[in-house]
Amino acid sequence: MKLLRYGPAGQEKPGLLDAAGRIRDLSPHADDIAGDVLTPGGLAALAALDVESLALVPGTPRIGPCVGRVGKFICIGLNYADHAAESGMAIPSEPVVFNKWTSAICGPDDDVEIPRGSTKTDWEVELGVVIGKGGRYIEEKDALSHVAGYCVINDVSEREWQIERGGTWDKGKGCDTFGPIGPWLVTPDEAGNIDDLKMWLEVDGHRYQSGSTATMIFKVPHIIAYLSRFLSLQPGDVISTGTPPGVGLGQKPPVYLKGGEVMRLGIEGLGQQTQKVVRA
């Protein structure tokens, strides 16, 4: 299934993308794409529905973030060897963990704001993992059974604030609009081989990032098992798993967003995002 949320910001309704690419209304069957709806039982109930019996959503509504009521927005840094190299950083011996605040979450086609005072706002296309079954101390062999689905994330980053302002990444990662998620949450049965998905990102038509999840250092099962040693994972938690090379920081000389640009990015089988860059 391809699950989504549509409507004005803060008033999104749950939906499903049918085989013809049309949005079907899930409101009679789910209050949101969140919480218990994401558990194995909740997803099984949605999968059992007759899609053709669901009401079609007219027009072209705004698409919101594909997950609602996100509890934790956890990110993995430097998880592609070639991206670590372009950043001038050593390949990590274990996952680098940081957070984006949930207030950073926005829709896949919403505007991305350059914060006031920013001079080094950057882009990162990433594979998102949404937890469906919670747990602690999850074994790596069982980790994928805890996944509700996968999505596209743009891990927008302010590099000066991330790297040059006191040594903590979070302040440069969690600004408002720095977490576009979606357009849809693709369940594992339709997501393809998550270890070899093509991913890309363009700014004003110039392709900066062109990579594959095949070059991830720590794969999804390892990341889930690793995180669950330090915190409980719960339905609706979002994990962003790192980016391939081609970020603005890695260009020679570096290239950063100034305002007015359009970013387009996508992952094979998971959809694409388009964001206009504006100044806050």
N, C-alpha and C positions, 0 to 999 in steps of 0.2 A: 504494500500500500504506500501511497504518497499522501501523507497527512499534512494539513496546513491550517493556518488561521487567517481569516480575512476580515476586513472592515477597518474603521477608524482606529487610530492608536488608543489603546486602553479599552476598546470596546470590541475586540476581535471575537469572531465566532469560529467554531471548529468546522473544518471542511475536509473533503477528500478529493483528490484529482482522479477523474475517471480515465479510462483507456483512450478516450478521444481528447484528453487534455482539458476537459471542462470541470469546473468546480461544482461539487455536490455538497449540499448542506448536511452537516452531521449534528446540528443542534438538538433534534429530537432524541438522539442517542448518546450524547456526551455534552457535558457543560463546557469543556475546554480540552485542548490537547495538552494535558497536564496531569500530574498526580496519578491516581489509580487507573486512569485511562491508558497510561503508558506501561502498566504492568503486563505480564504475559496474559493474564485473564482478561484485562481490559482490551488489549489488542486483538485477542482471539474473538471477543464479542464483536468488534468492528469488522474483522475479516469475514465474519459469518453473515454480514448484512448483504442484502440484494442491492448492489450499487445502482442499478437502473431504477429502483424504487425511490431513491433519494432525490429530493428536489434539486433542480438545477439553480445555481446562483446566477442571476442576470448581470449583464454588463461586465465591466472589468474593475472589480473592487481592488482597493489597496491590499497587498499581501503583507501580513504582519510576521513577526518572528514565529517560527514554526513550533515553538514550545512556549507554553505559558507558565506562570508562577515558578520560574526557575529558582531553585534554592541556592545552588552553587554554580559558579562559572569558573571552572578550573582550566588552566592552560599549561601546556608543556613547551618549554623553550629549547631552542637549539636541537631540535629532534631530527634534522636532516644534516648529514655530514657536510654536504656542499654548501648549505646555508651557514653552518658554523664557520666554515672556512672563509666565506665572503664577509662574515662579520668580524673576522680576526680573533675568533674565540676557539678554545680547545673543544674537541669532541667530549661531551660529558660522560662520566663513568656510570651515572645513573640519571634518571629523568630530572630535569630542572623544572620545578613547579612554581607557578605564580598564579595570581587571581585577576580576573576582571570583575569589577563590581556589576551586580545585576542591573544597575541603572544605566550601564553602557549598552544594554541590549536594544536593538531596533530592528525594523523590518529589512528585508533584503534589498529593497529598492528605495528606502528612505534616504534623505540627505545625510551625508557624513559631515560633521562640523569640525573645523579646525579650531581648537580652543584658543581663547585670547592669550596672546603672548607666545604662542607656539611658532617655532621656525623649522621644526624637523618632524612633521607629521608624515607617516609612512604607511605602507600597505602590507598585508600578508594573507594570501589565500590558504585556508586550512580545512582539513577534514574534522568535522564535529561529530562527537559521539554522545548520544543521549541515553542516560541510564533508565532502564525500565524496571529492573528488579534490584532492590536495594541490598546492601550487605556490607560486612566488614571481613577482613582477612580472607578475601576471595582468592581461591586458587587460580593460577593462570589457565589451567585446562578448563575451568568452568567459566572464565570471565565473559566470553561472548554470549552466554546465556543471560547475562545481566543487561544486555544492550537492547533498547527499544528501537533504535534506528540511527541513521546517519544523516548529516546535512552539511551544507556549505557555510563556512564562517570567514569573515574578513576580520582578522585580528589587527585592527588599526592601532598604530603605536606612535607615540611621540618620543623620538629617540633621545633628545636632550634630557627630557624628564625621566626617561627610563634608565639612561646610562650615566648621565653626567650630574645628576642632582641627588646625591646622597647614597647611591648604591642599592636602592630598592626599586625593582621593576614596576611595581603595581601602580605608582603614581603616573607613569607614562603609558599605561595599558588600559586603564578603566574609565577614561573620560566619557562623558555622555556621547552617544552614537558610535562609540568605538567597538561595538559588537554586533554588526549586522548578522542575523542568523536566518537561514532559509534559502530558497523559498519553501521547500517542503522537507518534512521528516520522512525519509525513505526507510521502510522496515527492512531488516536484514535479508529477507527472502528475495527482495528486489534490488538490493544495493550492489550486487555483483561482487567481484573479488576485491575486498577493501585493501588488500595488500598490493594492488596494482591498478589504481585508478588514476587516470590522467587528470591534471589540475593546471589551471592557468589564470593569469590576471593581466589585464591591459589598462593603461591609463591613456585616455584620448586616442585610442586606437593603436597605441604602441604596446606590443606584448613584452612585458618585463619578466613575468614568471611563466615558465613552462616546465612542469615536472611531473612526478608520479609518486604516489604513496609507496611505491616499491623501494624508495631510497630512505624511508624512515629508519632511524636508528633503533628506537624502541617501538615495537608494534602494539596494536590496540590491546591485545590480551595482557601484555606485560604492563602497560600503563594502568589498566584497571586494577590489576592485582597489586601493583606497587602503591597506587593511591589509597587502596583500601586498607593498607597497613597503618595509615596515619589518620584516617577519617572514615566515617561511615558514608557510603554512597546511597543516595535516595532517588526514587523515581523523579525524573525531570531535571536532575543534575546534568549539566552540559560540560563536556571535556573537549577542549580545542587542542589538537595533537601536534602542532608545529607546521612550519612552512618550508617549501623548497626554495632554492636560490632565486634571486631576481628582485629582492626588495630594494627600495630606494637607497637605504644605507649602504648597500653593496655596490652601487654604481660608482664609476670612476669618471668624474667626481660624483659624490652622492646627489641624488635627485629627491626632492621632497615636495609634498603637495602644498600649493599656494592658495588655492581657492579657484573655483570655476571649472576644474577638471571633471571628467566623468570616468569613474572606475567601472570596469566590467570584469567579472571573474566567475569561474565555475569549476565544477568537478564532474567528471564523467558519470552520467547516470543520476546525479544528485541535483541537477539544475544549475541555474546561474543567477547572479545578482548584478544590478546596475545601480550605482550611486553617484549622485552629483555631489561634489565637494563644495561646501560653503564655509564662510567664516562666521564664527559665533558672535 
